[in-house]
Amino acid sequence: RPAWRDERLSVGLPESGMKMKRLSSVSEDIEFTFTPLVVLELAKDTNDKAIEWFTQRIKEKKHLGGAHLKIKPLDDQAGNSQVYLLGASWRRLLVGAEALGLVKEYQDGTMRAFTYQNKEDYKYFSGDSYDFLTMAERQYIIKRELENLRAINETMVPGHPQAKLYPGKSIIRRLQTSGLLLQLYPLHNKTELEKLSTIWYKRFHVALQPLKNHRLESSYQNHLVLKVLVFNFINCFASLFYIAFVLQDMKLLRQNLAALLITSQILNQFMESVFPYWLQKHRIRKIKKKLRISSIEKLPLADQIQMQG
């Protein structure tokens, strides 16, 4: 795989001075292997000019209006694929983490918003090691940087006059609505996922093993209640924990929490008030109908015919 070179941070020092100053800080002039994190798929009929323009905007530096990311086409022998792989240098990811306000653990154990200037004061930070940022965090940084790509002076996507652009508006969203951008999704490491799946399966199996073949019915019922409670808790609130602690998107968290609480309140009000009221009215109607039929049957035949007429 080809290697990419990261740009050097301009601090007004000669090259030799920068090398002496490195110590345990992030290297600004290193060779690194391109690591794909996000997959981007364009429509097959996308114009070549549009592809060249879009990839250039992705690679351009931030002060020029770009995302300053790395992009390369997926190797396809047939040449029919319009799939591209996106990644970023380690320094670019750290700068993106600061821009997003990702919260990381400090040396004193407190949780603080990450700052690139004080990166070495954070716990588990070790120079060029990718372990400081999780895979989800790195992919989220790239996704947000792509979403922040805005049109500057362009009036349309090159080669596609129908895809109008307006200054300050999102390029990604316009490409999606125009049908030029088909997919944008994170790329997962299959080996790591299989390893994680195996670990969780073993832990889950060991945790459930004592819950089987209970000697008493009461013991079975107690463990059943516990399993149902744990399952419902994870099923209802796992997404909220993911948004709060992984994505760290407070706006999205508020929206999901509001939707959950409002829906829960509406359902509870219906089950506690409306539904019992409807059942009561239904029972009363049935009782009145039975009493009416019973009273009619006791009347003479002529009177029954007159009442029914």
Secondary structure, DSSP 8 states (H G I E B T S, - for coil): --EEE------S--HHHHHHH-TTS--SS-EEE----EEEEE-TT--HHHHHHHHHHHHS-GGGTS---EEEE---TTS---EEEEE--HHHHHHHHHHHT-EEEBTTS-EEE--STTGGGBTT--TT-GGGS-HHHHHHHHHHHHHT-B-SS-SEETTEEEEE--TTSBHHHHHHHTTSEEEEEE---HHHHHHHHHHHHHHHHHHHGGGSS-SSHHHHHHHHHHHHHHHHHHHHHHHHHHIIIII--HHHHHHHHHHHHHHHHHHHHIIIIIHHHHHHHHHHHHHHHHHHHHHHHHS-HHHHHHHH-
